[in-house]
């Protein structure tokens, strides 16, 4: 199963060349599970999308408004927020898809685009976390040797490369996502129309390129960072709190990502084992159906929790927010003081002119008398 399958019974993906559905013919869409799906999932997706758009817009706005003295880590964090923002833009389509009884009414192009956005966001996010981990490694372990590599320009170029990589890795989604009419269920659905071999290859790609390799790099970098900080504490006798707090934020973001996306990869791996008949599919089918649903929505929750983590754990991010607030408050106060001053000037001018006119009138009246 791929990340865009919200539930194995919901997406109606074609699993092999015989076009067998993700659920057996004996399972009826009109059931208690489907009723619960229609009631719970769409509101959850809408709330998730709304909060995700608001929170990630706030993070991006802070980085855009307070872009002076931006660090390499903040470039990567803003890239992470941008990916989460795009993901939240695509989720409401799936909420409407479920509400519409799994009839996709948005055309073949949006079927490919919406699902591609989700997989692109996933790959971009995990490899952005890899680059953040590497940046911390260069900053704390290879401080002098690799100092020239830690430039914001290089970080921005790397973010562009990560988006291109995510686009390439999402190619199977773009190619095999199609809108097709399912005669058995009388629905026009957005499905994955690929063969058995492509399904296995795609799931292995997700597990290896999207989880195992990135985690290996993150573990290597983290282990060396912890070792370097311990050696520095022993030799110098104190620890740089700035580096420590920045590293803690990076680890917190990485840990949250693993907690949210880890279960999904476990169930994807189990689904692959069932596909190649290493596990009994009938025995594991119910567990995979429930696990797929819970793990996918838990994974999407990561995009909403990330901004909250920046605010609660990111000391420099909070400083940027405080600086923007103070700057805005100062500008509003200055604008108010200027308006008050202008009003006082206008009032004094009007008063002087009124007194002058009064004197002239009185003087002319005396002359006439």
Secondary structure as GFF3:
##gff-version 3
##sequence-region A 1 369
A	DSSP	alpha_helix	32	65	.	.	.	ID=ss1
A	DSSP	alpha_helix	72	99	.	.	.	ID=ss2
A	DSSP	alpha_helix	107	140	.	.	.	ID=ss3
A	DSSP	three_ten_helix	147	149	.	.	.	ID=ss4
A	DSSP	alpha_helix	152	169	.	.	.	ID=ss5
A	DSSP	alpha_helix	171	176	.	.	.	ID=ss6
A	DSSP	beta_strand	177	182	.	.	.	ID=ss7
A	DSSP	beta_strand	187	192	.	.	.	ID=ss8
A	DSSP	alpha_helix	196	207	.	.	.	ID=ss9
A	DSSP	pi_helix	208	212	.	.	.	ID=ss10
A	DSSP	alpha_helix	213	236	.	.	.	ID=ss11
A	DSSP	alpha_helix	241	275	.	.	.	ID=ss12
A	DSSP	alpha_helix	281	313	.	.	.	ID=ss13
A	DSSP	alpha_helix	315	368	.	.	.	ID=ss14
###
